[in-house]
Amino acid sequence: MGIGFAIPSNMAKTVTQSLIKYGKVVRGWLGVSIQEVTPELAKRFDAPDTKGALVSDVVKESPADHAGLKRGDIIRTYDGREVQNPTKLRSLVAETHPGTRVDITVFRDGQEKTLSVKIGELPKHLAARGSVETAGEEHALAGLTVAPVPPGRTPNDEGVLVQEVAPNSRAARAGIRSGDIILEINRKPIRNIDDFAKITEQLKPDDAVLVLLRRGNATIFLSISGR
């Protein structure tokens, strides 16, 4: 049985250009945590509709931080293109070459405001590796996209928030879900993104992993087997 995989032509073009120019796949980075604009959130932020991506956090010293984006902004357009939802924004940013300056329109305090942002390069430890697997780099937690924990969710805002889990990854099969907060990996505390990066970069494909999660009001352990 043959199985075909299709990817958007613009993404394929971006990947090809990146490989030619850099010798590797380089993705753009804005430096924000984003979420959908639900009808309830649109009402609370006085937004005209549910289009856009709501900024729930801004990474310090990131391109977004330098450009003046703030928590609570709703990103409506990116480089002149409409942002219908968070997925669209992630795609647009990822396809932007690092160093490119783009205009971003945000809805803030009842008004639209345009900001100029110089897109950076996605740090290695933040790159999602679920749908594109590289031989020798796959490990038990590959396929996770994580972000800083929103304020007030954990004591001292420690841990990392799972934003996305690649389908059929080992993490997904073990039960890790979007919205989980990772507190420990192999009994080592995860205080922030840097802790997560340092530990996961040391994981080998055959390593089994024990993860401590906060899910809602519950704290649970999950074991992920090695290959």
PyMOL commands that set and color helices and strands:
alter all, ss='L'
color gray80, all
select helices_A, chain A and resi 9-22+39-44+63-67+86-94+124-126+155-157+170-174+193-200
alter helices_A, ss='H'
color red, helices_A
select strands_A, chain A and resi 28-29+32-35+53-58+74-78+81-82+101-108+111-118+120-121+144-148+160-165+181-185+188-189+209-215+218-224
alter strands_A, ss='S'
color yellow, strands_A
deselect
rebuild
show_as cartoon
